[in-house]
Amino acid sequence: MDLLYNIFVDPFVQMAGTPDFFLQVLWEGFVTGTLYSLIALGFVLIFKASGVFNFAQGIMVVFAALSLVGFHALGVPAYLALFLALAVMAALAWTVERVILRKLVNQPEIILFMATIGLSYFLIGLGEFIFGGEPKSMITEELGLPTGSTVIDVAGGIVILQHIDIAAALIAAILVLGLAIFFSKTRIGRALRAVADDHQAALSVGISLNQIWAIVWFAAGIVALATGIMWGARSDVSFALQIVALKALPVLILGGFTSVPGAIIGGLIIGFGEKLFEVYWGSLLGGGVEGWFAYVLALIFLLFRPQGLFGEKIIERV
């Protein structure tokens, strides 16, 4: 009985008894989920264009942020460093298309996936060679990002909202809205969906795979840079961020690999869930819930709804 009470009753009693702390946990979960969603957006972009999970997206987040910090460390003004970091991601997109993707048109998806794994380790080595392996501080104030916090009184307690977290949520919302319009309203967005469905059919109607892939990898690079800035503002910029970026995989499983809204909803579900379970059920589950919660939830979805909340159910006739 004590165990059942600790699982099903006590956590909710704690939530009701300390509403300010409960809201603080929800806010932390919201911010974390938003940042997971930003990472997942990059994966969705690549998957829509090639039908393959881009294993290199995590290191692209790190590489973009390190490029920004590295240019600024050389004495380049912050906003010019931001522009140069975007140029680096554009050059990376062009190089990936010319050197890798152009030679793999109509190849099996596993070949493209293995190519992104190779690209990931190449970028890790290149990043360590250029920037070194030490963590670096994000140039938050130089970029004009907000600092400090706002304190809100709630039921006799306080909830602290970091301004950088509010900015991260706003930037994520702007990116989602922009990408949704891009995919649904533009010619390039429709061409991108056609490429994802069938490379050969897209080629037959005059769609340039080379152009589409370069554009979508650059768009994923922009998302990676925004993600790197937001994550770097909350902690140091280091290669450890690529491990955090792998949380995008369960996010995509929940939301659907081809859905931009799904990436957002999936990220928020995992963000809220892992924070709540860590705080209120962590002691019963042995601690460290944030490390495995997302993957267990993704496994449950794979068993009962493998296409995710917003993914399309694929029916194959045999």
Backbone bond lengths (Angstrom), bond angles and torsions (degrees), N, CA, C in turn:
res aa  C-N    CA-C-N  psi(-1)  N-CA   C-N-CA  omega(-1)  CA-C   N-CA-C  phi
1 M - - - 1.460 - - 1.526 111.89 -
2 D 1.347 115.13 -40.02 1.468 118.52 179.23 1.524 111.08 -61.15
3 L 1.330 116.17 -39.04 1.461 119.91 179.91 1.522 110.72 -65.19
4 L 1.338 116.37 -44.19 1.463 119.65 178.75 1.524 110.96 -62.86
5 Y 1.331 116.12 -39.00 1.464 120.06 178.29 1.526 110.38 -63.13
6 N 1.345 116.78 -44.05 1.461 121.13 -178.35 1.530 112.11 -65.54
7 I 1.330 115.93 -28.64 1.472 119.92 -177.52 1.525 111.36 -85.82
8 F 1.329 116.73 -46.51 1.460 120.17 -167.97 1.526 114.58 -104.37
9 V 1.327 118.05 -16.14 1.465 119.20 -174.71 1.520 112.18 -117.73
10 D 1.327 117.05 -52.80 1.460 121.30 -172.55 1.533 113.70 -56.38
11 P 1.365 119.71 -44.49 1.476 118.27 179.57 1.522 113.32 -58.95
12 F 1.338 116.73 -38.56 1.458 119.40 -178.95 1.527 111.29 -73.79
13 V 1.331 116.80 -30.20 1.454 120.33 173.85 1.529 109.67 -64.31
14 Q 1.340 116.54 -41.45 1.461 120.44 177.59 1.522 111.41 -63.58
15 M 1.326 116.93 -41.99 1.468 120.13 178.99 1.524 111.31 -60.36
16 A 1.338 116.24 -43.84 1.462 120.46 -178.78 1.523 111.43 -71.39
17 G 1.329 116.17 -32.56 1.455 119.86 -176.49 1.515 113.89 -76.39
18 T 1.315 117.40 -28.01 1.473 121.84 179.69 1.524 109.63 -129.95
19 P 1.332 116.27 73.64 1.474 119.43 -175.68 1.523 113.12 -62.74
20 D 1.333 117.83 -31.79 1.463 119.63 179.02 1.522 111.51 -65.17
21 F 1.333 116.01 -42.98 1.466 119.81 178.08 1.528 110.81 -67.06
22 F 1.331 116.81 -38.81 1.459 120.91 178.03 1.530 110.82 -61.26
23 L 1.333 117.20 -43.53 1.459 120.37 178.40 1.530 111.41 -66.59
24 Q 1.343 117.12 -34.21 1.460 120.21 176.61 1.515 110.80 -63.89
25 V 1.329 116.04 -41.89 1.476 120.37 177.62 1.529 110.14 -63.62
26 L 1.343 116.71 -42.13 1.465 120.01 178.60 1.531 110.78 -62.42
27 W 1.331 116.79 -41.44 1.461 119.71 179.36 1.525 111.04 -63.29
28 E 1.339 117.32 -44.11 1.460 120.67 178.03 1.528 110.51 -61.96
29 G 1.335 116.79 -39.28 1.461 119.98 177.08 1.515 112.07 -65.78
30 F 1.339 116.62 -38.71 1.459 120.71 178.35 1.525 111.35 -62.98
31 V 1.321 116.94 -45.53 1.464 120.56 -178.95 1.534 110.39 -65.51
32 T 1.328 116.60 -45.99 1.466 119.99 178.71 1.522 110.96 -60.77
33 G 1.329 116.40 -43.08 1.458 120.27 178.94 1.517 112.39 -63.82
34 T 1.333 116.14 -37.37 1.464 120.28 177.23 1.520 111.19 -61.98
35 L 1.320 117.18 -42.12 1.462 120.70 179.96 1.525 111.26 -70.15
36 Y 1.341 117.50 -36.57 1.463 119.66 172.88 1.532 110.06 -60.33
37 S 1.330 115.91 -40.48 1.463 120.27 -179.16 1.520 111.23 -64.21
38 L 1.337 116.82 -39.43 1.456 120.18 177.94 1.530 111.12 -59.63
39 I 1.330 115.59 -44.00 1.467 118.83 177.75 1.521 110.16 -62.77
40 A 1.330 116.42 -44.49 1.468 120.33 -177.79 1.519 112.22 -62.58
41 L 1.334 117.73 -30.65 1.464 120.37 179.02 1.524 111.29 -57.83
42 G 1.333 116.63 -41.07 1.460 119.35 178.39 1.509 111.95 -61.71
43 F 1.334 116.56 -40.50 1.461 120.27 178.20 1.528 110.94 -64.80
44 V 1.344 116.84 -40.34 1.464 120.83 -179.79 1.523 110.57 -61.84
45 L 1.330 116.97 -42.34 1.462 120.94 -179.52 1.524 110.94 -58.08
46 I 1.319 116.47 -49.47 1.460 120.16 -178.17 1.521 110.74 -66.76
47 F 1.331 116.94 -40.87 1.459 119.88 -178.53 1.521 111.17 -64.57
48 K 1.340 116.82 -36.60 1.461 119.73 178.88 1.526 111.54 -63.89
49 A 1.338 116.64 -32.91 1.461 119.81 -175.67 1.516 113.21 -87.71
50 S 1.331 117.76 -28.86 1.463 119.40 -173.66 1.513 113.85 -125.99
51 G 1.339 117.26 -11.99 1.451 119.85 -178.57 1.511 113.37 72.54
52 V 1.315 118.16 21.32 1.457 121.03 -177.77 1.527 109.48 -132.62
53 F 1.328 115.88 146.88 1.455 122.09 176.67 1.525 108.36 -75.56
54 N 1.345 116.08 119.90 1.461 121.16 -177.23 1.522 110.25 -84.13
55 F 1.321 116.39 97.68 1.460 121.08 -178.16 1.521 111.69 -63.98
56 A 1.333 117.50 -21.03 1.465 121.15 -175.59 1.524 113.27 -83.22
57 Q 1.335 119.33 -3.57 1.460 119.77 -175.47 1.522 112.01 -61.93
58 G 1.319 117.12 -35.95 1.459 120.12 179.77 1.516 112.55 -61.81
59 I 1.320 117.20 -47.00 1.467 119.57 179.60 1.518 110.49 -72.39
60 M 1.343 118.48 -25.01 1.463 119.87 174.03 1.526 110.80 -62.99
61 V 1.337 117.10 -37.01 1.465 121.04 175.77 1.522 109.94 -60.05
62 V 1.335 115.88 -47.44 1.459 120.77 -179.51 1.523 110.91 -65.72
63 F 1.329 116.79 -45.62 1.466 121.62 -176.49 1.527 110.80 -63.03
64 A 1.343 117.26 -40.46 1.467 120.65 179.27 1.523 110.68 -64.68
65 A 1.341 116.95 -45.40 1.463 120.20 179.94 1.521 111.44 -65.80
66 L 1.335 117.77 -40.22 1.463 121.10 178.69 1.524 111.27 -65.96
67 S 1.330 117.30 -35.13 1.469 120.49 176.95 1.526 110.30 -62.37
68 L 1.331 116.47 -44.85 1.459 120.92 178.94 1.528 111.03 -60.55
69 V 1.329 115.73 -50.75 1.467 120.25 -178.58 1.531 110.46 -65.44
70 G 1.340 115.96 -38.49 1.455 119.60 -178.72 1.516 113.09 -65.14
71 F 1.335 117.76 -42.98 1.465 120.29 177.26 1.522 111.01 -62.42
72 H 1.330 116.31 -41.22 1.464 119.35 179.88 1.528 111.02 -65.75
73 A 1.332 116.97 -35.62 1.463 120.38 178.64 1.525 111.97 -65.11
74 L 1.334 117.21 -23.42 1.464 121.56 177.48 1.527 111.95 -83.02
75 G 1.319 117.36 1.79 1.461 120.90 178.26 1.508 114.16 99.33
76 V 1.327 118.05 6.02 1.459 121.48 179.04 1.528 108.84 -77.83
77 P 1.334 119.21 133.29 1.473 121.05 177.01 1.523 111.45 -56.17
78 A 1.330 116.39 151.88 1.459 121.87 -170.24 1.529 112.87 -56.89
79 Y 1.344 117.32 -47.73 1.467 118.93 -175.93 1.528 111.63 -72.00
80 L 1.324 117.73 -32.20 1.454 119.57 173.63 1.525 110.20 -69.14
81 A 1.332 117.09 -37.40 1.462 120.93 175.76 1.526 110.50 -62.10
82 L 1.340 116.93 -37.26 1.465 120.92 176.81 1.524 110.68 -63.54
83 F 1.325 116.60 -44.19 1.462 121.05 177.89 1.531 110.60 -62.60
84 L 1.329 117.56 -41.80 1.466 121.08 179.74 1.531 111.00 -67.46
85 A 1.328 117.07 -35.41 1.460 119.65 176.58 1.530 110.55 -64.29
86 L 1.343 116.63 -39.25 1.466 119.97 174.49 1.520 110.87 -62.67
87 A 1.344 116.57 -38.73 1.465 120.26 177.57 1.520 110.88 -63.71
88 V 1.333 116.99 -37.49 1.465 120.78 176.76 1.523 110.65 -62.32
89 M 1.335 117.21 -42.94 1.463 119.94 179.47 1.520 111.44 -68.23
90 A 1.359 117.41 -33.23 1.459 120.39 174.97 1.525 110.58 -66.16
91 A 1.333 116.34 -41.67 1.465 120.24 177.81 1.519 110.61 -64.61
92 L 1.333 116.94 -38.56 1.463 120.52 177.52 1.520 110.72 -63.50
93 A 1.350 116.85 -43.39 1.462 120.67 178.92 1.520 110.78 -60.88
94 W 1.328 117.40 -44.83 1.471 121.39 179.66 1.526 110.48 -63.56
95 T 1.321 117.30 -41.25 1.466 121.30 -178.79 1.525 111.10 -66.87
96 V 1.327 116.62 -43.69 1.460 120.12 179.03 1.521 110.77 -60.74
97 E 1.336 115.86 -42.97 1.473 119.17 179.33 1.524 111.44 -64.70
98 R 1.326 117.30 -45.09 1.471 121.04 -176.27 1.515 112.81 -71.83
99 V 1.320 116.62 -41.75 1.463 120.49 -170.96 1.524 112.59 -90.47
100 I 1.352 116.98 -33.72 1.465 119.44 -172.45 1.527 112.22 -111.50
101 L 1.333 116.67 -61.68 1.464 120.20 -169.32 1.516 112.96 -67.35
102 R 1.335 117.26 -38.44 1.466 119.97 -177.60 1.525 111.68 -59.17
103 K 1.314 116.89 -30.43 1.461 120.81 -178.14 1.532 112.56 -87.64
104 L 1.352 116.89 -4.88 1.462 120.24 -175.33 1.522 113.16 -116.97
105 V 1.335 117.30 18.20 1.459 120.62 177.43 1.523 109.75 -59.94
106 N 1.350 116.20 132.59 1.464 123.74 178.81 1.522 114.02 67.61
107 Q 1.325 117.54 11.94 1.456 120.00 174.26 1.531 109.48 -80.66
108 P 1.335 117.76 157.90 1.477 119.78 178.09 1.526 111.52 -57.63
109 E 1.319 116.10 151.74 1.455 121.27 -176.94 1.521 112.49 -59.85
110 I 1.331 117.27 -32.77 1.463 120.02 -179.21 1.523 110.76 -64.76
111 I 1.332 117.03 -30.28 1.471 120.23 177.91 1.528 109.64 -67.42
112 L 1.334 116.26 -44.06 1.466 119.90 177.46 1.526 111.29 -63.62
113 F 1.330 116.27 -39.35 1.455 119.70 179.04 1.530 110.98 -63.21
114 M 1.319 117.21 -44.75 1.463 120.84 179.14 1.531 110.32 -64.17
115 A 1.334 116.70 -33.84 1.466 119.56 177.59 1.527 110.66 -63.89
116 T 1.337 117.81 -38.36 1.462 119.78 178.82 1.533 111.40 -69.88
117 I 1.324 117.78 -30.41 1.468 119.76 174.56 1.524 109.88 -65.34
118 G 1.338 116.11 -44.79 1.459 119.53 176.77 1.518 111.87 -60.94
119 L 1.335 116.70 -41.54 1.461 120.91 177.91 1.524 111.02 -62.00
120 S 1.328 116.50 -39.03 1.461 120.81 179.96 1.525 111.32 -59.59
121 Y 1.319 117.08 -49.16 1.466 119.75 -178.25 1.529 111.62 -70.27
122 F 1.328 117.23 -30.19 1.464 119.67 174.82 1.523 110.61 -64.53
123 L 1.350 117.24 -43.95 1.457 120.69 -179.85 1.530 111.51 -67.98
124 I 1.328 117.39 -33.50 1.464 119.98 175.69 1.524 110.14 -61.54
125 G 1.345 116.18 -49.57 1.456 119.71 179.40 1.513 112.59 -63.30
126 L 1.349 116.53 -42.66 1.458 120.35 179.67 1.527 110.72 -64.75
127 G 1.332 116.56 -41.57 1.460 120.34 179.93 1.521 112.34 -64.34
128 E 1.324 116.65 -42.40 1.467 119.69 178.47 1.529 111.24 -67.30
129 F 1.337 116.72 -34.55 1.461 120.44 179.19 1.529 110.99 -68.09
130 I 1.337 117.11 -41.47 1.467 120.87 -176.89 1.521 112.07 -81.18
131 F 1.331 116.68 -47.18 1.458 120.63 -169.87 1.527 113.70 -103.85
132 G 1.328 117.57 -12.40 1.456 119.72 -174.90 1.519 110.87 82.44
133 G 1.323 116.36 170.60 1.458 119.87 -175.98 1.506 114.85 -98.76
134 E 1.340 118.84 1.68 1.454 121.00 -177.23 1.529 111.20 -79.61
135 P 1.346 116.96 143.24 1.476 120.13 175.17 1.524 110.72 -61.26
136 K 1.327 115.50 147.22 1.467 121.21 -178.89 1.520 109.52 -129.77
137 S 1.321 115.73 150.70 1.464 121.34 -178.63 1.529 110.39 -85.37
138 M 1.325 116.00 137.48 1.461 120.89 176.51 1.530 109.52 -73.80
139 I 1.329 116.35 143.15 1.468 122.13 -177.65 1.535 109.32 -84.72
140 T 1.305 115.76 65.45 1.468 121.63 -172.87 1.520 112.33 -62.66
141 E 1.321 116.92 -53.57 1.466 120.01 -176.30 1.519 111.67 -67.39
142 E 1.343 117.23 -37.47 1.464 120.69 -179.75 1.520 111.90 -62.50
143 L 1.340 117.24 -30.69 1.462 121.46 179.12 1.530 111.98 -83.85
144 G 1.315 116.34 -2.56 1.457 119.50 179.51 1.513 113.82 80.43
145 L 1.349 117.43 13.66 1.454 119.95 177.75 1.521 109.98 -73.82
146 P 1.321 117.76 145.93 1.470 120.28 -175.67 1.525 112.11 -69.19
147 T 1.293 115.43 146.09 1.459 121.80 174.17 1.526 108.59 -122.76
148 G 1.304 115.70 177.15 1.457 119.32 179.94 1.515 111.78 82.76
149 S 1.326 115.99 -167.76 1.459 120.72 -174.99 1.519 110.63 -152.08
150 T 1.326 114.10 163.05 1.460 121.83 174.50 1.522 108.09 -117.32
151 V 1.328 116.08 133.76 1.459 121.64 -179.91 1.525 109.08 -105.53
152 I 1.344 115.74 127.66 1.461 121.64 -179.60 1.520 108.88 -115.95
153 D 1.334 116.60 131.53 1.459 121.34 176.21 1.526 110.08 -80.05
154 V 1.326 115.84 128.32 1.463 121.24 -179.93 1.529 108.79 -137.11
155 A 1.317 116.37 112.72 1.469 122.19 173.60 1.522 112.27 49.75
156 G 1.310 116.88 45.62 1.443 120.47 178.25 1.516 114.97 83.93
157 G 1.323 117.02 -3.03 1.459 121.77 177.37 1.515 110.19 -120.99
158 I 1.315 116.19 -168.93 1.467 120.21 -179.06 1.522 110.72 -131.24
159 V 1.321 114.79 150.59 1.470 122.98 171.21 1.522 106.69 -122.51
160 I 1.319 116.35 128.14 1.461 122.26 -176.69 1.525 108.98 -102.50
161 L 1.326 116.08 122.70 1.460 122.22 178.65 1.523 108.49 -111.05
162 Q 1.331 116.69 112.47 1.461 120.37 176.72 1.530 109.45 -73.11
163 H 1.318 116.57 133.81 1.461 120.27 -177.43 1.523 112.33 -63.33
164 I 1.325 117.78 -34.36 1.463 120.04 179.18 1.523 110.39 -66.10
165 D 1.344 117.07 -31.58 1.463 120.54 177.58 1.525 110.75 -69.00
166 I 1.334 115.93 -39.15 1.472 119.78 176.53 1.528 109.75 -62.97
167 A 1.331 116.46 -42.42 1.462 120.60 178.56 1.520 111.13 -62.23
168 A 1.335 117.08 -39.36 1.468 120.57 179.17 1.517 110.95 -61.99
169 A 1.330 116.55 -42.06 1.462 120.01 179.21 1.527 111.22 -64.69
170 L 1.335 117.62 -41.08 1.465 121.00 179.11 1.526 111.59 -65.79
171 I 1.337 116.17 -42.83 1.466 119.89 179.38 1.521 110.60 -63.60
172 A 1.332 116.65 -41.24 1.460 119.93 177.76 1.518 111.04 -61.45
173 A 1.334 117.13 -42.38 1.465 120.73 179.77 1.528 111.10 -63.15
174 I 1.334 116.84 -41.39 1.474 120.98 179.25 1.528 110.69 -64.42
175 L 1.332 116.66 -43.45 1.468 120.20 179.79 1.523 111.28 -64.23
176 V 1.325 116.82 -42.66 1.464 120.12 179.81 1.515 110.68 -62.23
177 L 1.332 116.70 -46.97 1.461 120.21 179.98 1.521 110.68 -62.10
178 G 1.324 116.78 -44.35 1.459 120.08 179.22 1.515 113.00 -62.46
179 L 1.331 117.02 -42.43 1.465 120.34 179.95 1.516 111.47 -69.20
180 A 1.332 116.86 -37.56 1.465 119.47 178.42 1.523 110.85 -62.15
181 I 1.333 117.38 -43.56 1.467 121.17 176.82 1.524 110.58 -65.28
182 F 1.327 115.81 -41.19 1.464 120.76 -179.31 1.520 111.21 -59.26
183 F 1.345 117.12 -45.41 1.459 120.75 -176.83 1.525 113.10 -72.20
184 S 1.323 116.57 -34.55 1.459 118.89 -171.68 1.526 114.08 -96.18
185 K 1.336 118.35 -24.77 1.458 120.56 -170.69 1.528 114.86 -111.95
186 T 1.321 118.74 -15.75 1.461 120.29 -174.20 1.523 111.57 -103.38
187 R 1.321 114.82 156.65 1.469 119.99 177.87 1.523 110.91 -63.97
188 I 1.312 116.37 -39.67 1.459 120.11 -179.86 1.530 110.20 -65.26
189 G 1.335 116.75 -38.53 1.458 120.06 178.44 1.515 111.91 -62.42
190 R 1.336 116.69 -42.24 1.466 119.96 178.02 1.525 110.68 -68.06
191 A 1.330 116.55 -37.86 1.461 119.80 177.23 1.522 110.77 -64.73
192 L 1.313 116.22 -36.77 1.459 120.31 178.77 1.526 110.69 -62.01
193 R 1.325 117.42 -43.37 1.461 120.53 178.43 1.524 110.94 -64.14
194 A 1.326 116.98 -36.60 1.463 120.24 178.09 1.520 111.00 -65.67
195 V 1.317 116.89 -40.89 1.470 121.07 178.40 1.516 110.45 -62.61
196 A 1.330 117.15 -40.36 1.460 120.86 -179.49 1.522 111.12 -64.93
197 D 1.343 117.40 -34.55 1.460 120.55 -178.19 1.527 112.03 -72.80
198 D 1.331 117.25 -44.57 1.467 119.85 -175.62 1.521 109.20 -161.83
199 H 1.327 117.10 111.13 1.461 121.19 -178.88 1.526 111.56 -59.82
200 Q 1.335 116.52 -46.50 1.451 120.60 -175.33 1.526 111.76 -66.03
201 A 1.338 115.86 -42.26 1.467 119.41 178.81 1.528 110.54 -64.49
202 A 1.335 116.98 -38.80 1.462 120.02 178.16 1.519 111.17 -62.81
203 L 1.325 116.74 -41.44 1.463 120.66 177.56 1.517 111.48 -63.09
204 S 1.339 116.41 -37.17 1.461 120.22 -175.58 1.519 113.16 -68.16
205 V 1.333 118.09 -22.25 1.469 120.66 179.32 1.525 111.16 -102.64
206 G 1.312 117.31 14.90 1.455 121.48 172.46 1.511 116.32 89.36
207 I 1.332 117.71 12.61 1.468 120.43 177.81 1.527 108.80 -82.86
208 S 1.310 116.68 129.98 1.462 121.52 -179.18 1.518 110.31 -85.70
209 L 1.327 116.33 110.67 1.458 119.81 177.20 1.523 110.98 -61.66
210 N 1.323 116.01 -39.13 1.461 119.65 -177.66 1.530 111.17 -60.06
211 Q 1.333 116.01 -45.75 1.464 120.33 -179.44 1.525 111.40 -66.34
212 I 1.331 116.45 -45.23 1.456 120.51 -177.76 1.516 110.72 -63.12
213 W 1.330 117.26 -45.31 1.457 120.14 -178.90 1.525 111.45 -64.30
214 A 1.318 117.36 -40.83 1.467 119.58 178.86 1.529 110.59 -63.42
215 I 1.340 116.63 -42.84 1.467 120.34 179.88 1.524 111.13 -63.32
216 V 1.328 116.69 -45.41 1.457 119.24 -174.23 1.526 111.18 -71.95
217 W 1.334 117.82 -33.52 1.454 119.39 176.09 1.531 110.81 -69.17
218 F 1.315 117.07 -34.31 1.462 119.53 175.98 1.528 110.21 -67.57
219 A 1.339 116.57 -41.67 1.467 119.71 176.75 1.526 110.78 -61.02
220 A 1.332 116.26 -41.14 1.462 119.72 176.26 1.523 110.76 -64.44
221 G 1.342 117.01 -32.56 1.453 120.90 176.26 1.519 112.05 -66.89
222 I 1.344 117.15 -38.18 1.468 121.02 176.79 1.530 109.97 -63.03
223 V 1.340 116.02 -44.60 1.463 120.18 177.65 1.529 110.20 -62.90
224 A 1.335 116.53 -40.07 1.464 120.44 178.88 1.521 111.14 -62.30
225 L 1.334 117.45 -41.11 1.467 120.69 179.48 1.526 110.66 -65.67
226 A 1.338 117.35 -44.46 1.467 120.24 177.77 1.524 111.02 -61.26
227 T 1.330 115.74 -41.13 1.463 120.03 178.73 1.519 111.09 -64.88
228 G 1.340 116.25 -44.13 1.457 120.42 180.00 1.516 112.27 -61.66
229 I 1.334 116.87 -38.75 1.470 120.36 178.53 1.523 110.51 -64.84
230 M 1.338 116.73 -45.05 1.457 119.76 -177.64 1.527 112.07 -67.85
231 W 1.341 116.35 -45.08 1.472 118.96 178.01 1.524 109.81 -65.63
232 G 1.335 116.97 -41.46 1.454 120.58 -179.05 1.516 112.97 -65.24
233 A 1.342 116.67 -30.56 1.459 120.13 178.23 1.523 111.60 -69.95
234 R 1.327 116.38 -27.44 1.475 119.94 179.73 1.520 111.96 -88.88
235 S 1.320 117.42 -20.41 1.464 122.41 178.36 1.520 106.90 -153.43
236 D 1.300 117.22 -177.71 1.459 120.15 178.59 1.527 110.98 -71.85
237 V 1.324 115.72 156.58 1.463 121.67 173.22 1.523 107.55 -85.98
238 S 1.317 116.66 115.46 1.460 120.87 -179.14 1.518 109.12 -150.19
239 F 1.319 115.67 170.20 1.458 120.32 -178.93 1.528 111.74 -71.38
240 A 1.343 116.98 -11.47 1.460 119.66 175.51 1.526 111.84 -65.26
241 L 1.337 117.71 -20.62 1.461 120.95 179.60 1.526 112.58 -62.67
242 Q 1.346 116.92 -26.03 1.462 118.59 -179.99 1.521 111.23 -66.84
243 I 1.339 117.97 -26.66 1.460 121.13 175.69 1.518 109.90 -70.35
244 V 1.341 115.99 -42.40 1.458 120.02 176.44 1.526 110.16 -60.66
245 A 1.338 115.83 -36.62 1.463 120.24 -177.38 1.519 112.65 -63.56
246 L 1.325 117.62 -23.80 1.461 119.81 179.00 1.527 111.82 -68.63
247 K 1.345 117.00 -13.80 1.467 119.32 173.41 1.524 110.74 -61.92
248 A 1.327 116.56 -16.46 1.462 119.27 178.27 1.518 111.72 -64.74
249 L 1.333 118.27 -25.89 1.464 119.74 -179.75 1.524 111.60 -62.61
250 P 1.338 120.23 -53.20 1.470 117.59 175.40 1.524 113.28 -63.77
251 V 1.333 117.42 -30.09 1.469 119.63 175.60 1.524 109.92 -60.19
252 L 1.327 117.00 -44.81 1.457 121.42 -179.62 1.512 111.73 -68.15
253 I 1.322 117.17 -35.84 1.465 120.21 178.03 1.525 110.07 -63.57
254 L 1.326 116.69 -39.20 1.463 119.99 178.75 1.520 111.56 -70.70
255 G 1.317 117.49 -46.24 1.461 120.45 -172.69 1.514 114.61 -87.44
256 G 1.342 117.31 -24.15 1.456 121.07 -173.94 1.513 110.55 106.53
257 F 1.307 116.83 133.40 1.460 121.52 -171.78 1.525 113.46 -69.33
258 T 1.320 117.96 -17.61 1.462 120.20 -176.50 1.525 113.02 -111.72
259 S 1.305 118.22 8.53 1.462 121.19 -173.07 1.516 111.41 -110.83
260 V 1.344 116.54 119.53 1.462 120.77 174.38 1.532 110.75 -66.63
261 P 1.356 119.77 -48.80 1.475 118.63 175.33 1.526 111.94 -60.18
262 G 1.338 116.22 -34.46 1.459 119.74 179.14 1.510 112.48 -62.73
263 A 1.338 117.16 -35.78 1.457 120.53 177.38 1.521 110.88 -62.57
264 I 1.334 116.81 -37.93 1.458 121.11 179.83 1.525 110.65 -70.94
265 I 1.325 116.74 -49.34 1.463 120.31 -179.00 1.522 110.69 -62.96
266 G 1.333 116.59 -43.55 1.464 119.93 179.19 1.514 112.12 -61.97
267 G 1.337 116.68 -41.22 1.458 120.16 178.64 1.521 111.89 -63.47
268 L 1.330 117.14 -41.47 1.458 120.48 -179.61 1.526 111.43 -68.36
269 I 1.324 117.17 -39.22 1.468 119.85 177.76 1.522 110.47 -59.52
270 I 1.331 116.19 -46.53 1.462 119.78 -179.08 1.528 110.91 -69.70
271 G 1.328 117.04 -40.31 1.460 119.66 178.64 1.519 112.53 -60.27
272 F 1.343 116.64 -50.39 1.464 120.24 177.79 1.528 110.95 -63.26
273 G 1.331 115.63 -46.13 1.461 119.87 -173.82 1.515 113.25 -62.29
274 E 1.342 116.68 -48.06 1.455 117.73 -175.92 1.532 112.18 -68.85
275 K 1.323 118.36 -32.71 1.467 120.44 177.36 1.525 111.10 -69.14
276 L 1.331 116.97 -46.26 1.457 120.29 -179.33 1.525 111.88 -63.85
277 F 1.324 116.63 -44.13 1.463 119.29 -179.08 1.526 111.58 -69.72
278 E 1.331 117.36 -35.35 1.462 120.07 177.59 1.524 110.97 -63.89
279 V 1.330 117.19 -43.40 1.462 121.16 -174.76 1.526 111.76 -77.96
280 Y 1.342 117.47 -46.08 1.466 120.14 -170.22 1.526 114.27 -99.37
281 W 1.328 117.91 -23.20 1.464 119.74 178.60 1.533 112.54 -120.41
282 G 1.339 116.70 1.10 1.453 120.62 -175.20 1.510 114.07 -59.37
283 S 1.327 117.80 -41.37 1.462 120.42 -178.46 1.521 111.83 -65.02
284 L 1.333 117.25 -33.26 1.467 120.64 178.52 1.525 111.89 -75.19
285 L 1.332 116.56 -26.70 1.464 121.23 -175.82 1.525 112.59 -99.80
286 G 1.327 116.66 9.48 1.455 119.96 175.33 1.513 115.15 86.46
287 G 1.351 118.61 8.52 1.458 121.63 179.02 1.520 112.09 77.14
288 G 1.316 114.93 173.59 1.462 120.08 178.98 1.512 114.47 66.36
289 V 1.340 116.72 24.60 1.467 121.12 -176.08 1.529 111.34 -61.49
290 E 1.328 116.91 -37.12 1.466 120.07 -177.69 1.521 112.28 -60.78
291 G 1.319 117.76 -23.28 1.452 120.63 -178.80 1.515 113.95 -75.99
292 W 1.359 116.88 -28.67 1.468 118.33 -174.40 1.529 114.75 -124.21
293 F 1.320 118.14 -10.77 1.464 120.45 -175.17 1.525 111.91 -55.94
294 A 1.341 117.06 -47.08 1.466 121.05 -175.50 1.519 111.37 -60.48
295 Y 1.330 117.00 -38.57 1.460 120.24 -175.78 1.532 111.78 -75.38
296 V 1.327 116.92 -34.39 1.466 119.93 175.59 1.521 110.21 -67.01
297 L 1.326 116.91 -42.69 1.463 120.50 177.70 1.529 110.62 -62.56
298 A 1.337 116.78 -40.23 1.469 120.37 177.71 1.527 110.90 -63.57
299 L 1.335 117.64 -38.56 1.462 121.03 177.80 1.527 111.10 -62.22
300 I 1.324 116.52 -40.96 1.467 120.23 178.14 1.529 110.12 -62.34
301 F 1.333 117.28 -42.52 1.462 120.78 178.28 1.523 110.89 -64.01
302 L 1.316 117.71 -39.32 1.460 120.61 179.52 1.531 111.40 -62.74
303 L 1.307 115.90 -31.89 1.463 119.83 -179.44 1.525 111.74 -75.14
304 F 1.334 116.94 -37.01 1.463 119.88 -170.68 1.533 114.37 -113.09
305 R 1.330 118.01 -25.73 1.470 120.69 178.25 1.519 108.47 -149.22
306 P 1.333 117.51 74.33 1.473 120.98 -173.24 1.519 114.21 -63.48
307 Q 1.342 118.67 -22.24 1.458 120.30 179.87 1.527 112.40 -81.18
308 G 1.339 117.89 -5.36 1.455 120.93 -179.64 1.523 112.26 83.55
309 L 1.316 116.04 177.99 1.462 120.80 -176.54 1.518 112.45 -68.05
310 F 1.344 116.88 -37.06 1.466 120.74 -173.94 1.530 112.34 -118.07
311 G 1.324 117.30 1.73 1.460 119.56 -179.96 1.514 111.66 -76.17
312 E 1.319 115.31 158.81 1.455 120.67 179.94 1.525 110.05 -86.17
313 K 1.324 115.53 132.46 1.460 120.03 178.08 1.514 109.51 -75.31
314 I 1.320 115.89 123.06 1.465 121.63 -176.30 1.527 108.68 -95.29
315 I 1.328 115.96 122.96 1.456 121.70 178.33 1.514 108.64 -113.68
316 E 1.308 116.21 118.30 1.464 121.24 -179.48 1.520 109.65 -108.51
317 R 1.317 115.92 128.83 1.468 120.22 177.62 1.525 109.57 -85.53
318 V 1.321 114.44 138.53 1.465 119.35 -179.67 1.516 109.50 -123.41
